[in-house]
Every structure is written in C-alpha cells, then in structure tokens.
Amino acid sequence: MNACYTMIRISVTSILIFFLLVSGNVLAAPAAATGPVKILALGDSITQAESNRASYRYPLWKMLVDEGLEFDFVGSMNKQFGAGTPPHGDYKGRKFDPDHEGHFAWTTDEFLRGRGFDNGSGSGKLKDWLTKYDVDIALIHLGTNDAFMKQTDQSTSDELMAVVTLLREDSPGVIILLAKLIPTTRSAGDTAAVNSLNETIVRFAKTAGTVDSPVMLVDQFAGFDGEADLYDMVHPNADGEEKMARKWFEAIQSVLKK
C-alpha cells in the first residue's frame, strides 16, 4: 500500500480536522469515522446499469482497490437491470461489492415517495433504505429522468435538497459528491433539458453545503462525448463508465486527502 493511502486509513479512523475550499463550500472528511469508508452510489439507470454492462461502479471499485483504500459500497440494491450476468470479475483476489442505490428509470421524487412494486429497479424509498446502513460519502448522479419527463428544474432542485436532507438525518457528516449530469443525444429537446438542469445543479452545489456536510460538484459532463461514450444515446458504454469512474475516484481522493 502506498504512503498516500496509509494516511487515508489514518484519516478515516480519527477525528479529521482539515478543511478545503471547493466551489465555495468548506469540505471536510467524515468526522470521527471508524472502519471502512462507506460509499453510496445513488442514482437512476446510469448508476444501476443493465445486467450486461459493468456500470461505472465496477471500474471505480477497481480503482479504489488499487489504491488500498478500506471501503464498503452500501445500498439496498445488489443487482442490475435485466436477467444477464454483469461482467464483474474478481480483481486482486477480491469479489466485486455490488451494493448500490441505483434505480432504473426513477425520477428524483420517486426516491422520496417510493415505489410499491419492483420491476427490476427496486422498490421502497430512500428514508427506509437508510435505516439499513450509514453513509460517509454519497455519489449522486440523479435528475436525467426528471429532465426527460420535463419536470421543472426548480422541482428537481427541491427534491435533490430533500434527498440530501435525508442523507444528513441518517449520517450528519455525510459528504455529498453531486454530479453534473452526463450528456444525452436522444433528442434536441432532451439535450436542452439536461443542459438546463445541469445549470441548476451547479447553482445548487454552491449553496447546499454545510461545514459538517459539504456538497462538492463533480463535473461528469465535461470531457464526456455524447456520441462516442454512450451506447444508446443515454447510458454510458465501457469507455463512458471508465470516464465516470475516474471522475468519482478523483473526487473521493480530494475529500479524503489530508
């Protein structure tokens, strides 16, 4: 294990006192955290992924394994959408940690009010799921379906705040890594709607953070090629998943380093 992540292990098992200014928010690592860093991947189908795809979570998991970070993916879900077998091979003697909170085709408001049926994308609601686990770092890529359904940017912003509030009620020191959404090429209208929501997400990230529970914007849009990195004009292919994983990994590094 390299010296950098020896320091990370120390940092997540003691009271962490560093502060970093990012996007106008004060960032701090999880205070007085013990054991592995608990990471929640929360989002829609881009997070859950179809069963024949790896999802960005797999290359991210490999990057974190490579760096020697002691971590645990958490969530109520451990499957992907469909009947196939995801390409999640063992890596360095370890089996992939499949836990997540990705829900195929869900809008942000559905995470709050829930679904009573499971069509392969899960059921229930965030408030209940959070009774089963705590979160140190939440990776949120959420809002694409809201944009597709022409829900207002303000309503999605309000719902994102409600999601963040629930996370904080469960884990007061949670660090929120909030994605600027990857692009879509499905239609001109959908492209415009995602772009508009992204502007709202940028503003949201600047104001939603607190000293105890910061919000850091992770720009998943920049450098993502809507033609080359999507397999169906919405969901990332292997190259897109790798790009997303790298952005998340770098963000995790930035909030855990001393």
Protein Blocks (a to p, Z undefined) as FASTA:
>chain_A
ZZklmmmmmmmmcccfbdcdeehiacdddehiahjddddddddfklnopakbgbjmlmmm
mmmmmnopacddedjbfcdedjbdcdddceehiacdfbdcddehiafklmmnopabdehn
agcjfklmmmmpccfbdcddehjlmmmnopafklmmmmmmmmmmmmmmmmmmbccddddd
dddfkbmklmmmmmmmmmmmmmmmmmmpcfklccddddfkgopafklmpcnomaccfklm
mmmmmmmmmmmmmmmpZZ
